[in-house]
Amino acid sequence: MNVRRLIPATAATGAVALGLMAVSACSTSSAASGKSSDGKLKVVASFYPMQYLAEQIGGNHVSVSTLTKPGVEPHDLELKPRQAAELNEAGFILYLKGIQPAVDKAIDQSEAKNKVDAASLTKLEHHGTEGGHSHQGEEAGHDEHEGEAGADPHIWLDPVKYAEVAKGVGKSLEKADPDHAADYKKNTDALVTKLNGLNTTFQQGLKNTATKTFITTHSAFGYLAERYGLDQEGIAGIDPESEPSPARIKELQTVAKKDKVTTVFFETLASDKTAKTLADDAGLKTDVLDPLEGITDKSKGDDYVQVMESNLAALQKALGAK
């Protein structure tokens, strides 16, 4: 004869409560340690270029989330309460000061132990004037979206500077999670080798061109232009939503004619209206030059390297590479 032992309701309720408390305690402990439930270092990246570095260097030892979802223009991001809480639970935060004011503020206020500003890992420069051409219309973007003293934050579009940042991120991860330091170093070396190869490809691909000048809606390519001896002419400024003045449009039409410009570039995450208007008025073509602030279904590549290679192909075509 089987006898079923009945547990009083109060005892059962108490057992469930104890179980929930145990689970809650584990979750709280995990969050406080900056580790996910499976023991991986919780890394929060501000937007795609930082996410790519974290994933490439962190490998299997990190759990990476990004504050800027695919298709969202990073400059305008406003954080939700849940995202602010996510920052407090992170074991490692990787961001680029000067790109996203709301994110910079939230990170300053977060309780995370390891916060790494990619802008501090390389030297930032000013690109208000390039190739002797004054970039009118950029001032609207300077104060709100750029880093200290108006420096250009778009360092990831130069593979050499991006490699410098990668090295710094690798060392920071080694300190934050010393148990896996050897793997972080190995992954960093592999990524730097990949970025050095990309730099060589750009150097060779842009060595001989019919013109050195390119026009783009978003003045994000100052470092790239400087690295490979090109002249970037921005329609607006660092802020992709800035509207150019009529005088700037007229100036660009003159530049296009003088420097034999063939193409006006626009980007995937912002409107192409201004680029197409300028191109139509000046009899020019349009094409995409991706500032790589996010990867979407419309991106010409699945990751940083692939999209950069697409950018190179677009520049070669527009500049008449030989």
N, C-alpha and C positions, 0 to 999 in steps of 0.2 A: 504493500500500500504506500503510494507516494503522498507525502505530506508537504503541502506548499506553505512556506513560512511567509506570513504577511508582514511587511514593514510599515509601521505607522506612518501616516501621511506627513506628520511633522518631521519625522526622521528623514523621509525621502526628500522633502523640501530642503532640509538642512544639507543633505548630501549634494543636491544639485547646486545649492548656493555655494558650498565649499568648492565644488568643481569649477564653477564660473569664476570664483575668486582666484583659483589657481591659474586658470587660463588667462585671466586679466593680469595677474601678477607676472606671468611669463611674457605676455605681450608688452606690458609696461617695461619689464626688464630688457626685452629685446630692443624696444624703441630707445630706451635710455642709453643702451650700448652702441647705438648706431648700426646695429646688425639686423638683417631680415630674419624671419623665422627659420630659414635654412642655414643661417650662420654667415651669409654673405654681407660684405660691407655695403650699406645703403648709400648710394651716391645720387645726389640731386644735381642735375645740370641745368643751367639757365636757358639755353637754347641749343640748336643742332650742332654748331661747331664744337661746343663744350661736351655735348653728349657723345659725339664721335670719338673724341679723345678719351673720355672715360671708358667707353666700351672697348676701344682698341687696346688701351693700356691695362685696364682692369681685368679684362678677359672673364674667366669663369669665377673669379673671386669677388665680383661686385654685382650688385643689383642696381641698374641705372634707370632713373626716371627723369623726365624733362619737364620743366615748367611751361615751356612753349610748345603747344601741340602743333602737328603738321598743318600747314595752311594759314597759321596765325602770324600776322606781321609782328615780329619781336619787339620793335620800338614802342608799340602801343599797348603792350601786355599789361593788364591789371590783374593782380593775383586774387584768387578766391580764398576764403578762410581756410579751406582744407589744404591748399597749397602752402599757406603760411605755416600750418601745423606740420606739414611734411618737411619743411625746412628744419624745424626743431627736432625732428626725429632722425635727421640725416646723420650719417657717420662722416660724410665728406660732401662738401658743396663746392662745385666748380662753376664759376661765372666769369663774365667779362665786364668789368665796371665801365660805365659810360654808354652802354648800348641800351639798357633797360632801366630807367630811373626807378620805377616801382619795385623792380626786383632788387636793385642795389639797396634800397631802403629796408626792404623786408629781410634781406640777408644780414644787414647791419644789426637788426633787432633780434635775429634768431639766436638760439642757445647752442647751436651746433659747435662742436669743438674744432673741427677742421674746415676752414673756409679758405679757398684758394682763388684769388683774382688773377686770371690769365694775363691781364694787362701789366701786372707786376713782374711777369716772367720774361718780358722782352722790352725793347725800347719803343715807345710810341712816338710818332712824328706828326707834323702838321702838313696837311695837303690842301691848304687854301689856294695855293698857286702852284701849278705844275706846268713844266715845259714853257714857262714864260707867259702862260695864259692865265688871266685873272678869272676866278670862278665866282662870278656874281650870282647871287641867289642862294649861296650856301649859308650865309649868315643865319638864316632862319633855323637851320638845323644845329648850329654850333652849341648854343648854350644848353639846350634841353637834352640832346642826345650824345654829346661827346664827353670824353673823359676829362681829366685834369688839364686846365689851361688850354682847352680847345683842341686837344690832340685827337687824331683820327683813330677810332677803336677797331677798324676792320682788318686786324692783323692776320686773320686766318686765310685771307685771300692771297697772301704771299707764303708759298710753301716753306721758305727758309725761316721766316719768323714763326710760322706755325710749328715747325720742327723745334725751335727754341722753346716754345711754350710746352710742347710735348715732353721735352726733357725735364722741365720744371714740374709738370704734373706728375710724371713718373716718380721723381724724388719725393714729392709730397705724399703720394700714395704709399711709398715704401715706409715713410715715417708713421703714417696713420694706421697702417696694417702691416707691421714688421714680419709677421708670420709668413707673408707671401711676397716679401721684398724681392726675392730672386726672380719670381715670375713677372713682377711689375717691371723690373729692369730689362728682362729679356723681351717683353712685349714693347717696351719703349724703344729699345734698339731696333726692333723690327719695323715699327712705325716710322721712326726717323729715317731708316733706309728707304722706305717707300716714299716718303716726302722728298728726300734728296733726289730720288729717281724722277719724281714729278717735276722738280725744279730743273733738272737737266733737260727733260722733254720740252719744257716751256722755253728754255734758253735756245735750244736748237730750232724749235718751231717758229720762233719770232725773231731770229737773227737777221734774216733778210726779208724786208717787207717794202711794198711800194709807198706806204705812208706809215707814220708812227702815231697818228692821231685817231682817237675813237671818241664818239659821243655817246653818253649813257644817261638815262633818267636819274639813276641813283649814284651819287658820287662815292661809291664804296670801293673803287678799284685803285686808289692812290698808291697803296703799297705795291700792288701788282705792276702798275705802270712804271713806278720807280725802279723796281727790280729788273724789268726787262726792257728798259729804255723807251717806254711809250709815253704819250701825252693823253691824259684823261681830260675830257671836257664834259663836265656835268651840266645837265639841263637845269636841275634843281640843286639840292645839296645832299648832305649826309642823311637828312630826313627824306625818305622816298616820296612822301606826300606833299612836300613843299612845291608851291607853284612858282615857276620862273617869271621874271618880269618881261614885258615886251622888248625892252632893251637887250636882255640876255638872249632872247630868241633871235633877234636881229644879228647880234654878235656871233651866235653859233652858225647862222647861215653864211656869214662872211668867212668864218673859220673853215667850214665844210668846203667851201669853194676853193679857198687858198691852199688847204692841206690835202685836197683830193679825197675827202672823206666819202665813203660809199654807203655807210650803214649807221642807223641810229639804234642803239640797244635799249631794250626795256627788260624788266624782270618779271618773274612769275608771281610774286606775292603782292604786287602793286599795280595800279592802273597803267595801261599802255597808251592812254588817250593822248597825252602830251607828246610822247615819242612819235606817234603816228601823224599827229598834226604837223610837227616839225619836218618829218620825213616827206610828207606830201607836199608841203610848201617848198622844200628845197630839192625835190626830185630824188630823194634817197630811199634806200631799202630799210627795212626794220628786221631785227633779229633779237634773240634772247641772250643776255649775258647775266648769268645767275649769281647773285651775291651770296648764295649758299647760307641763307639765314634759316632755312628750313627745307626739308625734303618732302615733296608731295607726289601725287600720281602724275603731275605735269612736269616734274623735274626730268631733265635729260640725263638720267643716271640714278643708280640706287644708293650711292653713298658719296662722300666727299671727293674721293679720287675720280670716280666716273664723271661727276658733274664738272669738276675742274678740267678734265680732258675734253668735255663738250665745250666748255668755255674757250679752251685753246683752239679747238677746231673753228669755232665761230669767229674768233679774233683773226686767225689765219686767213679765213675767207674774206673778212671785211677789210683787212689791212693789205691784202694782196701778197701774201707770203710766197716766197719763191723756193 
